[in-house]
Amino acid sequence: MKLLGISGTITGSKTAALVNKVLNEVERNYPDVQVELLDLRNYKLEFCDGRPNSEYNADTQMVIETVNSADFYLVGTPIFQASISGALKNLFDLIPVATFRQKVIGFVATGGTYQHFLVIENQLKPIAGYFRCYIAPSYVYAHSEHFDKNNEIIDSDVMERISSLAHELVLMQRTFKKE
């Protein structure tokens, strides 16, 4: 069972740190779950323009295959201008719709204002609904003040939400995908 954490940005490090915290919590509590981080900062993704996936560069094809091969997902994004990152939107456009169908997906986000948590409810969950995912009801939103100068999470409430989301994702995956 493979959980793919996606850090859906090509800039900054808070989103990857948050995604990694959830993945580490899963790894610590569920050693049978394989976790992997897909950090979009490490790839040169081409813009989606409708051509067949086989015609994109090697990085884009590898990222698409990595997403296709996962059993369930944790998707993270920074919030820019009250919206998800363009890099994450591009990734969603590149991935075949059927890839996410009937798979568990959870969300984390980082931002500079406390109101931006609503992007998860108003943008990410509807996208997951379009993909017909099993959407984790919980999510984690971390504000800039929840991190120290090294981008380590220092807020105990955020840490509790991270732990809860990690357990929820695995519980949902095991419930919906009994093997």
FENJO-V232975 format. One record per residue. N is the residue number from 1. RES is the residue in one letter. PHI is phi in whole degrees, 0 to 359 (NA if undefined). PSI is psi in degrees with one decimal (NA if undefined). NEAR is the number of other C-alpha atoms within 10 Angstrom. Layout:
BEGIN
n=N res=RES phi=PHI psi=PSI near=NEAR
n=N res=RES phi=PHI psi=PSI near=NEAR
END
This chain:
BEGIN
n=1 res=M phi=NA psi=120.9 near=14
n=2 res=K phi=244 psi=122.8 near=14
n=3 res=L phi=260 psi=120.9 near=25
n=4 res=L phi=258 psi=120.2 near=24
n=5 res=G phi=266 psi=128.8 near=28
n=6 res=I phi=246 psi=119.6 near=25
n=7 res=S phi=266 psi=102.7 near=29
n=8 res=G phi=271 psi=54.2 near=27
n=9 res=T phi=209 psi=156.5 near=25
n=10 res=I phi=251 psi=10.3 near=19
n=11 res=T phi=220 psi=152.4 near=14
n=12 res=G phi=75 psi=176.0 near=11
n=13 res=S phi=226 psi=-5.3 near=16
n=14 res=K phi=294 psi=-40.0 near=25
n=15 res=T phi=296 psi=-45.6 near=27
n=16 res=A phi=297 psi=-38.3 near=28
n=17 res=A phi=298 psi=-42.4 near=19
n=18 res=L phi=292 psi=-45.9 near=28
n=19 res=V phi=301 psi=-44.4 near=27
n=20 res=N phi=299 psi=-37.7 near=21
n=21 res=K phi=300 psi=-42.9 near=18
n=22 res=V phi=293 psi=-44.6 near=25
n=23 res=L phi=299 psi=-40.9 near=23
n=24 res=N phi=297 psi=-37.5 near=17
n=25 res=E phi=294 psi=-40.9 near=17
n=26 res=V phi=297 psi=-47.7 near=24
n=27 res=E phi=299 psi=-39.2 near=17
n=28 res=R phi=292 psi=-37.9 near=11
n=29 res=N phi=263 psi=-19.1 near=13
n=30 res=Y phi=225 psi=78.1 near=14
n=31 res=P phi=297 psi=-16.8 near=9
n=32 res=D phi=280 psi=-10.1 near=11
n=33 res=V phi=266 psi=124.3 near=15
n=34 res=Q phi=277 psi=129.6 near=15
n=35 res=V phi=244 psi=147.2 near=22
n=36 res=E phi=215 psi=139.7 near=18
n=37 res=L phi=258 psi=126.8 near=17
n=38 res=L phi=252 psi=102.6 near=19
n=39 res=D phi=259 psi=109.3 near=20
n=40 res=L phi=299 psi=-16.3 near=19
n=41 res=R phi=297 psi=-22.0 near=16
n=42 res=N phi=268 psi=6.2 near=10
n=43 res=Y phi=227 psi=152.9 near=14
n=44 res=K phi=257 psi=78.9 near=13
n=45 res=L phi=285 psi=137.3 near=22
n=46 res=E phi=276 psi=157.2 near=16
n=47 res=F phi=289 psi=139.3 near=15
n=48 res=C phi=292 psi=127.6 near=17
n=49 res=D phi=225 psi=14.6 near=11
n=50 res=G phi=92 psi=-6.5 near=8
n=51 res=R phi=287 psi=162.9 near=9
n=52 res=P phi=300 psi=145.0 near=9
n=53 res=N phi=305 psi=-31.9 near=16
n=54 res=S phi=294 psi=-12.7 near=9
n=55 res=E phi=264 psi=-0.4 near=9
n=56 res=Y phi=274 psi=166.0 near=17
n=57 res=N phi=295 psi=170.2 near=12
n=58 res=A phi=299 psi=-41.7 near=14
n=59 res=D phi=299 psi=-45.9 near=14
n=60 res=T phi=298 psi=-44.5 near=21
n=61 res=Q phi=297 psi=-40.0 near=17
n=62 res=M phi=294 psi=-41.2 near=14
n=63 res=V phi=296 psi=-44.2 near=20
n=64 res=I phi=301 psi=-45.1 near=19
n=65 res=E phi=295 psi=-38.6 near=14
n=66 res=T phi=298 psi=-44.6 near=14
n=67 res=V phi=294 psi=-42.8 near=21
n=68 res=N phi=299 psi=-32.1 near=16
n=69 res=S phi=275 psi=-7.6 near=13
n=70 res=A phi=280 psi=153.2 near=19
n=71 res=D phi=269 psi=-33.3 near=19
n=72 res=F phi=205 psi=169.7 near=27
n=73 res=Y phi=223 psi=149.8 near=24
n=74 res=L phi=234 psi=117.6 near=24
n=75 res=V phi=248 psi=129.5 near=23
n=76 res=G phi=239 psi=146.5 near=32
n=77 res=T phi=212 psi=145.5 near=31
n=78 res=P phi=282 psi=159.0 near=30
n=79 res=I phi=257 psi=117.4 near=22
n=80 res=F phi=245 psi=127.3 near=14
n=81 res=Q phi=51 psi=42.7 near=9
n=82 res=A phi=61 psi=35.0 near=16
n=83 res=S phi=208 psi=168.2 near=17
n=84 res=I phi=290 psi=164.5 near=22
n=85 res=S phi=291 psi=151.1 near=19
n=86 res=G phi=297 psi=-34.7 near=15
n=87 res=A phi=298 psi=-41.0 near=20
n=88 res=L phi=290 psi=-41.8 near=20
n=89 res=K phi=300 psi=-41.9 near=18
n=90 res=N phi=298 psi=-42.0 near=16
n=91 res=L phi=299 psi=-47.1 near=23
n=92 res=F phi=302 psi=-36.9 near=18
n=93 res=D phi=291 psi=-31.9 near=14
n=94 res=L phi=284 psi=-29.8 near=23
n=95 res=I phi=278 psi=131.3 near=18
n=96 res=P phi=302 psi=137.8 near=15
n=97 res=V phi=306 psi=-40.3 near=13
n=98 res=A phi=295 psi=-20.0 near=12
n=99 res=T phi=303 psi=-42.3 near=18
n=100 res=F phi=271 psi=-12.4 near=24
n=101 res=R phi=304 psi=127.6 near=15
n=102 res=Q phi=57 psi=35.0 near=16
n=103 res=K phi=243 psi=149.1 near=21
n=104 res=V phi=285 psi=137.7 near=26
n=105 res=I phi=219 psi=137.5 near=24
n=106 res=G phi=232 psi=164.9 near=26
n=107 res=F phi=228 psi=145.4 near=26
n=108 res=V phi=226 psi=153.8 near=27
n=109 res=A phi=210 psi=155.7 near=28
n=110 res=T phi=234 psi=150.1 near=25
n=111 res=G phi=194 psi=175.1 near=21
n=112 res=G phi=259 psi=-8.8 near=14
n=113 res=T phi=233 psi=153.9 near=13
n=114 res=Y phi=289 psi=-22.9 near=13
n=115 res=Q phi=283 psi=-15.7 near=11
n=116 res=H phi=290 psi=-6.9 near=22
n=117 res=F phi=300 psi=-23.7 near=20
n=118 res=L phi=295 psi=-19.7 near=15
n=119 res=V phi=299 psi=-34.7 near=19
n=120 res=I phi=298 psi=-47.1 near=23
n=121 res=E phi=290 psi=-41.5 near=14
n=122 res=N phi=266 psi=-15.2 near=11
n=123 res=Q phi=235 psi=-51.7 near=13
n=124 res=L phi=289 psi=-45.4 near=23
n=125 res=K phi=296 psi=-40.1 near=20
n=126 res=P phi=297 psi=-36.7 near=14
n=127 res=I phi=298 psi=-45.3 near=15
n=128 res=A phi=296 psi=-35.1 near=21
n=129 res=G phi=297 psi=-41.0 near=13
n=130 res=Y phi=300 psi=-39.9 near=12
n=131 res=F phi=285 psi=-7.8 near=18
n=132 res=R phi=63 psi=44.0 near=17
n=133 res=C phi=276 psi=162.9 near=22
n=134 res=Y phi=272 psi=109.7 near=21
n=135 res=I phi=265 psi=123.9 near=21
n=136 res=A phi=297 psi=129.0 near=18
n=137 res=P phi=293 psi=-32.3 near=13
n=138 res=S phi=275 psi=158.6 near=15
n=139 res=Y phi=205 psi=170.9 near=22
n=140 res=V phi=235 psi=126.6 near=25
n=141 res=Y phi=244 psi=127.4 near=26
n=142 res=A phi=240 psi=125.2 near=26
n=143 res=H phi=275 psi=157.9 near=21
n=144 res=S phi=309 psi=-35.1 near=15
n=145 res=E phi=290 psi=-12.0 near=15
n=146 res=H phi=277 psi=-3.6 near=17
n=147 res=F phi=246 psi=149.7 near=17
n=148 res=D phi=272 psi=-174.1 near=11
n=149 res=K phi=293 psi=-17.0 near=8
n=150 res=N phi=262 psi=12.5 near=9
n=151 res=N phi=62 psi=31.6 near=17
n=152 res=E phi=267 psi=139.5 near=14
n=153 res=I phi=285 psi=128.7 near=20
n=154 res=I phi=242 psi=-2.9 near=12
n=155 res=D phi=268 psi=123.9 near=14
n=156 res=S phi=293 psi=-34.4 near=10
n=157 res=D phi=295 psi=-40.6 near=12
n=158 res=V phi=296 psi=-41.0 near=18
n=159 res=M phi=298 psi=-39.0 near=19
n=160 res=E phi=296 psi=-41.2 near=12
n=161 res=R phi=294 psi=-36.0 near=17
n=162 res=I phi=300 psi=-47.8 near=25
n=163 res=S phi=298 psi=-44.6 near=19
n=164 res=S phi=298 psi=-44.1 near=16
n=165 res=L phi=296 psi=-41.5 near=24
n=166 res=A phi=301 psi=-46.9 near=24
n=167 res=H phi=294 psi=-40.6 near=17
n=168 res=E phi=298 psi=-44.0 near=19
n=169 res=L phi=300 psi=-47.1 near=26
n=170 res=V phi=292 psi=-42.2 near=19
n=171 res=L phi=301 psi=-46.0 near=14
n=172 res=M phi=296 psi=-43.4 near=17
n=173 res=Q phi=299 psi=-44.6 near=21
n=174 res=R phi=292 psi=-32.7 near=13
n=175 res=T phi=288 psi=-46.8 near=10
n=176 res=F phi=279 psi=-23.8 near=13
n=177 res=K phi=237 psi=52.2 near=14
n=178 res=K phi=298 psi=131.8 near=6
n=179 res=E phi=247 psi=NA near=5
END
